[in-house]
Structure formats: C-alpha cells, structure tokens
Amino acid sequence: MRQRIGLTILSLISLTSFNVGLKAQSMQHPPDWPDWAYGLLSPLAPGDRVAPPCPPTAKPIECGYMGQPVPDDGIKRTLPDTSASFTRNEAYFGYGPADWYPNDHPLMPDIVAKGKESEGLQACALCHYPNGQGKMENGHVSGLSATYILQQLEAFENGTRRSADPRKANTNVMAMIATRLTDGEKQQVAEYYSSMDYRPMVRVIEAVEAPQVRSTNNGLMLPVPDMPPTPLGQRIIEVPEDPEKTEMMRDPRGGFIAYVPVGSLVKGERLVNTGDSKTIQCGICHGPDHMGLGIVPGIAGRTASYTMRQLWDIKQGTRQSPLMTPVVANLSAEDMLNISAYIASLP
C-alpha cells in the first residue's frame, strides 16, 4: 500500500513539474523575481531550460540536470587540519562522498554516508555534507529539530514544498529522495542531523559592486577569475570564501561571502526586530536570538540565498506554510532581500 501511495504521489509531483515547465516556457517572471536566490543569472524567458519531469519510475538522480561525467584528473587534494586526501571525483562520489573531518560529527548512518545506489538515491552527505552545514544552493540541516526535519521530508514527499522557480532542479530531486526513504531511514536522518549544532557560515559585506559570477547546474555561484566587478543592483551575490575548496573538494568547513546592497542591513534589522508595520517580529517564533524555538527552525547565519528562496517560495504558494504565509503577505521582494541579508549576518 505504501509503495502504491508513493507512486501516486510521484505521479502528481511529475505532472506538476511538467505543467510548471510548460508554463515557464511561455511566460517570463516579473522584474522583481529574485533569480539570484535560485543561483540564476537572468530572468526566466521562453525556451529556458527547466527542471525535468520526474516520472514514477525515475531514480532521484534522474530528476536533476544530467551533466557530462567529469574525467578524473587523479590529483589527490587536501584540506587543512586533516590527513585525508581525495581526488575531485572521489570527493563527489554520490554513494560515499569524501568525509574530510570524521571527528566533526557523530557516526553517520549508512543512508547519510552512502545513500542507496540501487535506487539512485545519493548520500545525504553529498549535498548537505556530513556535518549538515550545506551550501547556498541547498538546505542547512544541522541544528534543526528532528520533528521539523521529518515534517519537511513529508512536505517534499506530498508536494507541499517545491520551488517557485521551475529551473531549480534539485528541489525535485529532494522530493524524489523523500519519497524513496523508508520511515526508519527518515528517522535516522532526522536524529543524526538534529544532533549537531549549526555553525553560521556567512560573511556579509554591503557593497555597490560584486564579483562577476558563473552558476553551476544546481545553483552554486562561483566568481569568474580575472574579471572586473559588476554593479550589484538590487540583488545579493553569494560566493564561497575559497571557491576551489568548495567546488573541487566540497570543504564542509568552508564559508561564504554575501555581497548585499548598501543600507540593506539596517532595513533588514528593522523588519526582523520590529516588523516595520508590515509583518511581525521574527523572534516571536524563531526565538530572541533567531536560533530556533521548539520545532520552529533557527534562521540566524543561514545563507542569504537559502533564506530568500524560502520566503519567496512561501509568498508564491509553492512552499505551503500556514504559519509563515501571513508573515510574508505584505512583504515586497526588496523587504525579503533586506531580511535575508540581515539574517545571514547574525552570529
């Protein structure tokens, strides 16, 4: 029965993704759409690549963008404070990615460390890292309560949490993964990642210019070497502190730099701490230090891209949240940008 229900849910997710994709190819997003939050550099236009549909028979990995295999250069790379060394392809192996710092986390369950290769279900540690820190293009799961993690896995599975931007493929992958996990595996994942504290990982800089960047398949922004800065405008550009360590080695201790518009931190602080007559104070639900309260997640120090995506998805109705929907109802895209910038700056 569970398998039949799962396939029905997958069919609904597939149909929804397919319909959204068709619609995306015949329309453009409004001017204030935060493409940057989804790791994108330009507005949606007719004919743009969108996330592939996920038929019930697909494996989770097949719901993402399928790139060409990267030849293994055979170069063993290292990181500070570890004797481990891995090639680029070893670091990215989907069914046992590099664990650079085993002492930074408890013993990983197999589903976190290795996934299930027979089902195309890659290790949780591939995207979220063994320590749960994650990156700007995915979620930060360490420090969340086990109950909240289980709730979000259910939301991915039943289709009430999906991306407002149809080009964001790894959200579909996450939905497929949630559907393929057993109840026991979900519990293991939730208990594991909730057992670790989240470490703020963003250095926020107010600026009028930012590095020119390129975007990877899943939305990681990387600076383009030897190029002059570009006007920042009304957006946030978020890049790794050490692009090579993040891109080539998946450094789980790496951080990010968020270039935010001048004045956005003051505006964001006012919205977060007072509501500014548009919303309620974030600390009422997320705690006075914004580190979470009960099963309500912590938000302090998360990447600005991640926070903006969640606010925007809720505003668009693709991430259903009875608690947050009225909170974002009167917020503009600029308000959400300012909130995201300020939240990222919090220790």
N, C-alpha and C positions, 0 to 999 in steps of 0.2 A: 504493500500500500504506500509506504513512504517513497519508494522508487517511482511509483506512478505519479504521486503528487509532485515529486521533484521534477519529473519530465514535463508535467503540465506547467509548472512554474517556469521552467526553462523555455518552453514554447512561448509563454507570454512575454518573457524577457526578450526573446529573439524577435517576436513580432513587433514589440515596442521599439526595439533598437532599429529594426528595419524601417518602420514607419517614420521614426525621427530622422533617420538617414535620408530617406526620400524627401522629407520636408525640408531638411537642411540644404539640399542641393537646389532648391527652388526659391530660397529666401536668404536674406542677409540679416545678421544681428544688428540691433540698434547701435548707434555710435558709442554709447557708454558701456557696451558689453566688455567685461574685463578679460580680454583674450589672454593677457599676461598671466592671470591666475591659473590658467589651464596649460601653461607652458607653450603658448602660441604667440606668434609674432604679427599676425594680421587678422582682420575680421573674416568671419565666415562668408564665403562667396559661392555662388552656384558652381557646381562641379568640384568643390573641395573634397578631399579625402575625409571620410567619416569612419567611425568605428564600425568594423564588420559585424554583420548579424551573427548571433550565436545560436545555431540550431541545437536541438536537444542532444544530438549525437556528437557534438563538438567537444573536444577537450578544452579545459580552461585556457591553455596557452594559445589555442587557435582563435580565440576571440580578441586577441590583440593584433597589433600590426606585425606581420611576419617579415622580418628583415633578412637579408642575406647573412649566412654564417660568417663570423669573423675568423679569419685564419689565425691560428695560434702562433704567435711570434716566438714562443719558447723562452721568453725573457722572464726570469724569476724576479719579482719585485718585492720590496719590503716596506714596512712602516715603522715608525719609532716605537720603542719600548715593547717589541715583540721579536722573537726569534723565528717566527713563521715567515714563509715566503711562498708566493703563488704567481703563476702566470696570469695574464688578463683573463683568459678563458677558464682557468681554474677558479679564479675569484668569482666568476659569473656563472659557474655551473649550476643549473637550475635545481638539481636534485642533490645538493650538497655543496652550497657556495662557501667561500672562504670564511672561516671563523678566526679572525685575526687575534682576538683577545678573549680566550675562553674563560679567563678569570673575571671578566666584566659582567658575567651573567650566570644564573644557575644552569644546571644541566638541561640542555634543550630536549624536549620531546621529539621523537622522530618526525612527526608531522611538521614541526617548526624547522628542524635541521635539514630534512631530506625531502619532505613532501611525499607524493605518491606518483612515481614515474609512470606506472602502468596506466594511470588515468590522466596523464599530462598535467598533474597538479603539482606545481613547483613549490619548493620550500618557502614557508612564510618568511624565513630569514633572508631570502633573496632580495625582496623589496623593503621589508621593514627592519632588516638587519637582526642579528642575534640579540642585540640589546634593545630592540624595539624603537629606536630613535627615528627611523625612516628618513625620508628626504622631502624636498619641496614638492615633488610630483606624486607622492603617495601619502599615506597616513602615519602619524606618530602615535604608536600604540602603547608604549611603556607608560606606566603610571595611571592608566585608565583602570577603572574598577572592572572586575571580571563580569559583573552583571551588565555593565554598559557594553563591553566587548561582545557579549552574547547577543544583546539587543541589536547591535549594529550588524552582526553576521546575519541575524534574522531579517533585518531590513534589506540588506543586499540580496538575500535569497528570495524574499517575496516581492521585490521590485519597488519598494517604497524608498529606497536610497539609490539614486542613479545620477549621472552627470547631466547638468543642464546644457552642456556643450557636447554635441554629438561627435566631436572629433576626439574626445577624451576616451581612448580605448581601454585603458587599464581599469576603469570603473566597471566595464563589462566583464573583464577578466575576474575581478574580485567577486562579482555576482555569481559567476560560474563556480568559482572556488568555494564560496559559501554553500552552494547547493550540493557540491560533491563531498563536503566534510560530513562525517558521522557526528552524532550528538556527543560521543565520547571525545572525538578529536577537537570539536569546538570547545569543549570544557577544558581540555589540555591547553589549547592555545590561549584561552581567556585567563586561566590560572597562571600560566607562565608569564605572559606579558604584564599582567597586573601586579606581579611580584616585584617588579623593578620600578624605580623612580625615573621620571622623565628629566633629562638634562637640557635646559634651554640652550639653543644652538644657533642663535641668530644675532649678528651684529648689525644694528640699524644705523644707516647714515642718511641724513637729509641732504639732498643734492639737486642740482638743476640738470646735471648730466649723469649718464651711466655708461658702463661698457657696452659696446656692441656685442650682441649675443647670437648664438645659434641654439636651436632647440632639438633635443633628441626625440626619438619616437614617442616616448612616454611623457615628455614634457619637462625634462631637466634642462634648465638654461645654463649654457656654458659660454664664457667670454671668448670672443674671437681675437686671437693674438695679433698684436701689431696693428690694431685698428684704432682710430681716434674715438673719443667718447661721442655719444649721441645724445640729443636732448631727451630728458626723461619724460617730460609732459605729465599728464595725469594718469600715471601708472606706477607700478613697483617692479623693479628689475632685481631678481634674486639669483645670486650665483654662489657656487661653492667658494669657501676661503682658499682651498687648494684644489683647483679643477682636476688636475691629473690624479690626485689621490682619490677623489670622489668618483671620477669617471672610469679610470683604469683599474683601481684597486678596491673600490667600494669601502672606503675608510669609514668604519662605524663611529669613530670619534670626531669626524670632520664636522665643520660648521659652515654657516652660510653668511653672506653679506647681503642685506636688503637695502637697495637704494630707493628712498622714498621721497615724495615731493616735499619741498621746504614748507614748513608750517603744519604738516600732516600730524606730527606727534602731539602738538598742543590741541589741535582739533579732536584728534582721537582720544586723548586723555579726558577731554570734557565730555565726549559722548559716552565713554566707558564708565566714568565715575559719577556722572550726573544725569545722563540720558539726554541732556540738552533739549528738553521739551519734545523730543522725537521718539524716545524709546525709554526703557528702564535701565537702571544701573546694572552692569554685567555681574557685579559682585553679589547681587541678591541671590542669584542661582549658582554662580561659579565659585563663590567664596570670596572673602575680603581680599585675599592675595591672588585670586584668579587661578588657584591651583586645584580647583575642584571642590565639590561639596556633596558628600554621599555618592550617589551614582551619576551625578552631573559631572561631566568631564572637566579637567583642568584645561585652560587655554593659554596660560602665560608662556611666552617663549616659543610657541609654535611658529613655523614659518608663515610669513605673511601670505604667500600663495595659497597654502592649505586653508588658512582661516577665511580668506576671501572666497575661495571656492565653496566652502560650506555655507557661508552667509548667502552667496549668490544662488546656489542650488536651492536653498530653502526659500528664498524670495521668488524663484521661478516655479516652485512647487514640485521639483523633481526629487528633492530630499524632503520627505514629509516629517514634520516635527510639530505636533500641537503646542509644545512649549515655546519653540522659537519663532513660529510663523507670525504671531502678533508682535514679537520683538523687532522683526525686520520690516514690518509692513510699511512704516513711514521713512525708512532709510533709503537714501539715494546711493548710487554706485560710489560717489565720492565719499559719502559718510562711511560706507563699508570699507573703502580703501583706508581711510583715516583710522578706523577702528583696528583694522588688520595690522597697520604699521605700528600702532601703539602697543597692541597685544604682543607683537613679535619682540618688542624692545624690553619687555618685562623680564626681570630675573626669575 
